[in-house]
Amino acid sequence: MTHAAPRHPAQSLMRRMFDAAIASAQPARCIPPHLPEEPRGRIIVIGAGKASAAMAQAVEAHWCGDKSRLGGLVVTRYGYAVPCTHIEIVEAAHPVPDAAGQTAAERMLQLVSGLHEDDLVLCLISGGGSALLPLPAAGLSLEDKMVLNRALLASGATISEMNCVRRHLSAIKGGRLAAACYPARVVTLLISDVPGDDPINIASGPTVGDPSTCDDAIAIVRRYGIALPAGALHLLRSGQGESIKPDDLRLTHNEVRMIATPQMALEAAAQVARDAGYAAHILGDALEGEARDVGKVLAGIALQVAHHGQPFKPPCVLLSGGETTVTLRGDGRGGRNVECLLSMGLTLNGQPRIHALAGDTDGVDGQEEIAGAVLAPDSLTRAWALGLKPQDELSNNNGHGFFSALEDSVITGPTLTNVNDFRALLIEAEATPSP
């Protein structure tokens, strides 16, 4: 993985922690312990998400049965494909869907039709699958789905709220893919990128029963003032968009296995910090809210640590995960992690001894091919020297532009996994006065 050269040892340590978090969720590491036994019948591998191709590759590499019986199709983000021998890999657009994703979803449903009880469907699901399986419900077009996705991404809705709406306007999400596999056995391996690790919210739960309703989706649309295409509104109001419920008999043979989570990634990062002599404290793996507000709160905790040694004594590292949201106000380059980090910097106001890193473990923060950035005590000073006004950049949602100008972006390239956002604040010990 590549990064800008660290300006300070603290930055080097935080980047090693970020890399450890990503490494903990690599499919080659977490797939093998969860592979099911070989069935008597057919074996079909399907999946969707930013990690799905790497997951398929790991299945092929570690399958203990007859590899010639493996086959199927997974869809991943453009640039995230890896070579497989038996499982077909296709690429599609994310976060706004395209025709390639729709075609892949249609083919996936065809692959699992007409199966029998002795057959096994191994479903590989990771974050990003919602956009990569954009099969519209009856009465909707792909263009409708594209418009809807853009509106959801700009609304400020949480990921669980966005996925609730998506599930009720889809022909494959909300348990519909699993229902299509019936009566075959379905084993779903999940890499979680959502707060709380609820399977229904990972790629909008294509193989999981959905307890939410069309009425719930309508309430979310109204809450955020999201304009829906006429066909979508009809599906929700009429109830025709209702998803597959958890007690549906077609889900009887389903099994879900969570193989990588944000908590696991944070624990891996914490171990790197401890090995370097820092106490490590995980504040939470599911912190949500407006990115700029989360940044202020985290900065406030770091200041309390630095000034008063509460609730932890420095030197220490504060770690957190989860998925924040950004309500678009300006026309900047966006990115929820860099927006959180810039807001954090404004609150810290150059406080010495506090460094921070925020990044998305999939390597893409927002729509930029940039994972995130690092914040140093002198970040604001260097920005002012370049003629930048940090508060204006935050108001314009231009976190990426701000940190790119400082050459403090964190660039990983495709990580081939996704366990949500990663945030680390490193608080150094106060210097001991010279005798």
N, C-alpha and C positions, 0 to 999 in steps of 0.2 A: 504494500500500500504506500502511496506517495503523499507527502505533506510538504508544506513550506518548512524551511529549516527553523527549528525552535529557537526563540530568542533567549530563553531562560530554561534552566533545568526543570522547573515546575511544568513548563509546557511539554517538555519531552516525556515526563512522567505521565501527564494526563493523556497524551497521545498513545502511550503504551497501554494505559488503562482502557482507552476506547478500542484499540485493536484487540485487546483481550476479550472485551465484551462481544465484539463481532465474531472472534474466533470461537467463542463458546457456543455459538448458534450455527456453526457451519454444518451443513447436512452430512458431510462425510463423518462428522463426529457424533451427531445425535440420531441419525437414521438407523444404523445397524442394530442397536439394542431393541428396537421396536418393530422389526419386521415380523409379519405373521408367518405361520407355517404354510407350506405349499398346499393348495387345495387339490381335491380330486378332479375338479373341472377346470375351466378356463381361468387365466389370470389376465386381468385388464388393469393397466395403470393409467390413471387420469390425474389431472391436477391443474392448479392455476396459482400464480403469484410470482413475486420477484425471486423467490428461492426455489420455485418448482422445478426448474431445469436441473439445478444442482442436486435437488432431492432425488430426481429421477436417475441421475448419474450415480448417486450413492446407492440407490436400490439395485441398479445393475451390478455395481461393483461388489456388493455384499450379499446378494441373494444366494441363499444356500441351496435352493432347489435347481430345477432345470432351467437355465437362463434362456434356452431357446423358446420356452413357453411364455416368456415375458413379451408384452406388447402394449400398445396404448398411445396416448397423446396427452401432452401437457403444454400449457401456454404460459409464456413468461414475457417480461418487458423487453422491448427492443434493446439489444446490447447485452442481455443477460443469458443468452443461450449458451449451453456447453454441449460438447459432443456426446451422443448416446448411440448405442448400437441397435437396441431393440425397441426403444420407446421414442416415438416421434416428438421432436421439440419444435414448436412454432412460436413466433414472436408477435406481439401486438402492442398497442399504445397504452400508456399510463401517464398521468392520471385521467386524461380525457380519452374515452374509448374510440376504437376505429373498427372498420369492416373486418379486419383480420381477426380481432377478438370475437366478433359475432360469428364468423365462420367457424372458428375453433370451438365455440360453445355448441353450435349446431352439430358439428361432427362428434363431439363428446357424447351428446345425448344419443346419437345414432350408435356409437360404439357400445353403449351399455344397454341397449334395447334387446329384448328377447333372451335374457340370461336365465340361468337355472340355479337351483339351490346349492349345487356343488361348485358353482363359480365364485371367484373372489374378485372384487373390485378394490384395488388399493388406491386411495385418493390422497394426493399430496397437495396440501393447501398451506399457503403462506400469505402474508400481507401483500396487498396490491391486486388480489384476485377479483375484487369487485369490478374494477375497471377492465380487467382482462377477460371477463366473462360477460360481456354486455349483450345478452340475448333478451331483447325486449319482449314483454308480455304482449299478448294479442291486442292489436289496436294501436300499438306504439311502433315508432320507427327508430332506427339507430340515431338519426338526427335528434329525435326527441330525447334519447338517452344522453347524448352529448351535451345538449342544452341543459338538461337536468343536472348532470355531473358538475358542469361549470358553476351553476347556481348554488349547488350544495357546497362546493369548495369555497365559494366566496361568502357564504351566509354567516359563518361563525358557529354553525352547528357542530356538536361533538361527533366523533367518529361513530358512536353507537346510534346517534340520531340519524346521521346520514345513511348508515347501513339499514336502519329500519325502513326508511323510504325506499331505498334500492330494492330491498327484498320483496316489497309489495308491487313492484313494477317490473318484475323479472320473470322469465320463463325457465330459469335454471337455479336461481338462488333460493334461500329460505327453505331448504330441504327438498326442493324439486329434483335436484340431480340424484339424490339418494333414492327418492321415490321411483325414479326412472330405472334404477338398478334392480329393483325388487323382482324376484325373490332371492337374488344373489346376496352373499355376505359382503358388507361394505366395511372396510377398515380405513379410517381417516387419520393420517398423521399430520399434526398441526404445528406450525411455527407461529407463535402468537406475536402480533404487533399491536395489540389493543389493550387499553387499561382494563384490568380485571380478568383478562384471559378468557372471556366468555366465548366459546366456540361459535355461537351464532353471529358474532361480530367480526370474526376472522374471514375475510373475503365474502362477507354477508351470508355465511353459513350455507353453502350449497348442499351439504350432506347432513345438516343438523335441523331438527325440528324447531320451529319458531313460535314462541308463545305470544309475540306481539301481533297486533291486528291492523287492518286498514284504518280504523279510527285512530290508532296511535300515530300512524304515518300522517294522516290529515292534520292532527294536532301539531306535529312538528313543522309541517309546511306552513301552517298559520302562524306559529310562534316566530318563525324567522322571515315571514313575508316572502316566501319562495314562490315565484310564478311557475305554475305547472302547465305543460301542454294540455289541451282539452282532453285528449285521449287518456292521459295519466289521471287527470281529475276524475274522469268517469270510472276508471278502474277502481279507484279508491272509494269513491262515494257509493258505487254499486256493490262493493264487496267482491267483485270478480277478481281482484288482485290478491285475494287472501292466500297466505302461504301455507306450507305443510306444518301441521301442529305436532308437538312432541309425542302425543299418544297415537299417531297414525300407524296403522298396522304395517304399512310398507317400510317403516323404520325399525321393525322388530329385530332384524339381523345386523344392526349398525353398531359399530364400536368406534369411539373417538379416543385418540392417544395424543396428549400434549407433549411434544418432544423438545421444545425449546421455548423459553419465555423471557420477558424482560427481567424478572427477578434473578434468573440463572445468570444472565449477562451481567447484571450489577454485582452479583457475588463474585464473578470472575474478575471484574475490575477491582473490587475491594481487596482481593487477594494480592493483586499487583501493588496496590498502595501499601498494604501491610508489609509486603516483602521489602519495600523501599523505606520502611521506618515510619510510616504515617498511620495513625488510627483512621479507620474507614467507617463511615456511618451511612447507612442506606436510609434516606428520608422517606422513600416510597417508590414503588414501581408503577404507579398509576396516577401520577399527578396530572390533573386536567385544568382547563381554564384558559383565558386569554393569555397568549404567550407573553405579552408585555407585563401582565399582572403577575404571572408566575415568576418572571424575572425579578420583579421588585421584591416579592416575598423571599425568594432564595437569597437575594442580596442582603435583605434585612437579617436573615438568620446568620449569614456569614459575618456580618458586622458585629453581631452580638457575640459570636465566637471570638473574633479578633480583639474586641474591646474588653470583654468581660469574662471570657472563658466559659460561656454558657450557651447552649446546654452541653457543649463539648469543649475540651481544652485543645488549643493548637499545640503542635502541628497536627492537622487532620485533613481529611477529604470528606466532603459531603456529596453523596451520589443520589441521583434520582432518575426515574424513567417516567414513561407515560406519553400521552400525545396532547399537546396544547393546540389551541386554535388561533387563527388570525382573522379578524374582521377587517376586510380591505377598506382602507380609507384613502390611500394614495395610489400612485401608479408606479411604485418602485419595484424592485426585483423580488420582493417577498422572502419567504422562508420562515417557518415558525421557530426553528432553533436559533437562527441568527437574530430574529426579532426579540426572542427571550433574552439572548445574550446582550444585545444592545441596550435593552431596558435595564438589565442587570448592571451594565457598565455605568449608566447614568445615575443609578441609585448609589453605587459604590463610589462614584466620583473620584476615581484615582486612588482609592484607599490602598496603601502599600500592603504587601504580604498576601493579597488575595488575587488568585488567578482562576480562570474558569475556561471550560470547554463545553460546547453544546453541539451535538450532531445527530443525524439520523443514521441508524445502523445499516440502512440499505444503501447509503452513499448518496442519497438524493434528498435535499431539504427543499420542499416545495416543488417547483418545476425546474430547478437548477441542478446541473450535474456536479453539485458541491454538497458535501455531507454536512458542513457546518462551519464553525470558526472557533478561534481561541481569543480570550480576552485577557489583557495584561493591565497592571496598574497604570501604565503610561499610554493606554490605548486612546483615551480622550485627548491627551496632550498631542499625540502624534496626528490625530485627526484634525485638530484645530490648526496645526502647522500646515496641513494640506489644504486648508480652507474649507473643511467640512464642518457642518453644524450638526452634531450628533442628535439633538432633539428633533431637528427638521427631518433628518434621515429616518428616525423612528416614526414620525408622523406620516411620512410618505411610504411606509412599509418597505424601506430600502436597506434592510439589514445586509443582504448580499453585496450590494453596492458599497456599503460602508466598510465591511471587513475585507472585501476584495481590494479596495483602495489602500488599505493598511497592509496588504499582503499577508493577512492572517486567516485566510480561508483554509479549511481542512478538506482535502480532496482525496478520496479513497478509490475512485472508480467503482464499478459494480462490485458489491460485496457478496452477491449471490445468497444473501439471507436478509432477514428483517425482523428485529425484535424491538421495534419502536425507537423512540428518542432516548438519547443518553446525555446526561448532564453531570458535570463534575466541577465542584468548587474546591480549590486547594488553598488552605489557610496556613501560611508559614508561621513558625514560632517567632515570638518577638526577639529581636537581637539582644544578646546579653551585653550590658555596658562594659566597656574596657576598664580594667582596674586602674 
